[in-house]
């Protein structure tokens, strides 16, 4: 399928986790529980692989190797990304871990369980 570099300008903060190699998707926007999301999973379109991320304050630019067979997103579409799981399958490495949990809501919250996968790597 023929592809073309498509550069998207963002006027707001670009997620810190976005990196080259991630896959960009989009879909018609909706608001659910005061959170932006897509209005239907059946309407999600895969744009392609992210080839460049240029952050500035407060926004920036993301360039995608866009499949020309897929329509480009509109200004009202919800954009999101997925990590390339061939490059992001590692677990935590090291001898120590420090965790910090913060409740940013104004109501009480309880933490019932925390799970951490560990493997002994040396003796």
C-alpha positions as CSV (number, residue, x, y, z in Angstrom):
1,X,0.0,0.0,0.0
2,X,1.4,3.4,-0.9
3,X,2.2,5.6,2.1
4,X,3.0,9.3,2.5
5,X,4.4,11.3,5.4
6,X,1.5,13.1,7.2
7,X,2.5,15.7,9.7
8,X,-0.1,16.6,12.4
9,X,0.1,19.8,14.4
10,X,-1.0,19.7,18.1
11,X,-2.0,22.8,20.0
12,X,-2.0,21.0,23.3
13,X,0.5,18.7,25.2
14,X,1.7,15.6,23.3
15,X,1.7,12.6,25.6
16,X,5.2,12.0,26.9
17,X,5.0,8.2,26.1
18,X,4.6,8.8,22.3
19,X,7.8,7.8,20.5
20,X,9.0,7.0,17.0
21,X,7.8,3.5,16.0
22,X,4.5,3.7,17.8
23,X,1.3,3.1,15.7
24,X,-1.1,6.1,15.4
25,X,-4.9,5.5,15.2
26,X,-7.9,7.8,15.1
27,X,-11.7,7.8,15.3
28,X,-14.7,10.1,15.6
29,X,-14.5,11.8,19.0
30,X,-16.9,11.5,21.8
31,X,-17.0,12.5,25.5
32,X,-17.8,9.8,28.1
33,X,-17.6,10.5,31.9
34,X,-15.8,13.8,31.2
35,X,-13.1,11.9,29.2
36,X,-12.4,12.2,25.5
37,X,-12.6,8.9,23.6
38,X,-13.9,7.4,20.3
39,X,-17.6,7.1,19.8
40,X,-17.5,3.6,18.3
41,X,-14.7,0.9,18.2
42,X,-15.9,0.0,14.7
43,X,-14.9,3.5,13.4
44,X,-11.2,3.3,14.5
45,X,-8.8,3.7,11.6
46,X,-5.1,2.9,11.6
47,X,-3.0,5.8,10.3
48,X,0.4,4.1,10.4
49,X,3.8,4.2,12.1
50,X,5.0,7.3,13.8
51,X,8.2,8.5,12.1
52,X,8.9,11.8,14.0
53,X,7.9,13.5,17.2
54,X,8.7,17.2,17.7
55,X,7.5,18.6,21.0
56,X,7.2,22.3,21.8
57,X,5.3,24.2,24.4
58,X,2.4,23.7,24.6
59,X,2.0,21.4,21.5
60,X,4.2,20.1,18.7
61,X,4.1,17.9,15.6
62,X,3.9,14.2,14.9
63,X,4.7,12.8,11.5
64,X,3.1,9.5,10.5
65,X,3.9,7.1,7.6
66,X,0.3,7.3,6.6
67,X,-1.4,4.7,4.4
68,X,-3.0,6.6,1.5
69,X,-5.9,4.2,1.3
70,X,-7.1,5.5,4.7
71,X,-8.6,8.9,4.9
72,X,-6.7,11.5,6.9
73,X,-8.2,12.4,10.3
74,X,-10.2,15.6,10.7
75,X,-9.6,18.3,13.3
76,X,-12.5,16.8,15.4
77,X,-11.2,13.2,15.5
78,X,-9.7,11.6,18.6
79,X,-6.1,10.6,18.0
80,X,-4.4,7.9,20.0
81,X,-1.4,5.6,19.8
82,X,-0.3,2.0,20.5
83,X,3.2,0.8,21.4
84,X,4.9,-1.6,19.1
85,X,4.9,-4.7,21.2
86,X,7.9,-6.2,19.5
87,X,10.0,-3.5,21.0
88,X,8.2,-3.1,24.3
89,X,8.0,-6.5,25.8
90,X,10.6,-6.2,28.6
91,X,9.9,-6.4,32.3
92,X,11.4,-4.3,35.0
93,X,15.1,-4.7,35.5
94,X,17.3,-4.0,38.5
95,X,17.5,-4.8,42.2
96,X,15.3,-2.2,43.7
97,X,11.9,-0.6,43.0
98,X,10.3,2.5,44.4
99,X,6.6,3.1,43.8
100,X,4.6,6.2,44.5
101,X,0.7,6.1,44.3
102,X,-1.1,9.4,44.2
103,X,-4.9,9.9,44.5
104,X,-5.7,13.0,42.4
105,X,-9.4,12.8,43.0
106,X,-11.1,14.8,45.7
107,X,-12.9,11.7,47.1
108,X,-11.6,8.9,49.2
109,X,-10.0,5.9,47.4
110,X,-8.8,2.5,48.7
111,X,-6.1,0.4,47.2
112,X,-6.9,-3.3,47.6
113,X,-4.0,-5.0,45.8
114,X,-0.8,-4.4,44.0
115,X,0.8,-7.0,41.7
116,X,4.5,-7.0,40.6
117,X,6.1,-9.6,38.4
118,X,9.6,-10.5,39.6
119,X,12.2,-12.9,38.4
120,X,15.4,-13.6,40.2
121,X,18.2,-12.6,37.8
122,X,21.3,-13.2,39.8
123,X,22.5,-14.7,43.1
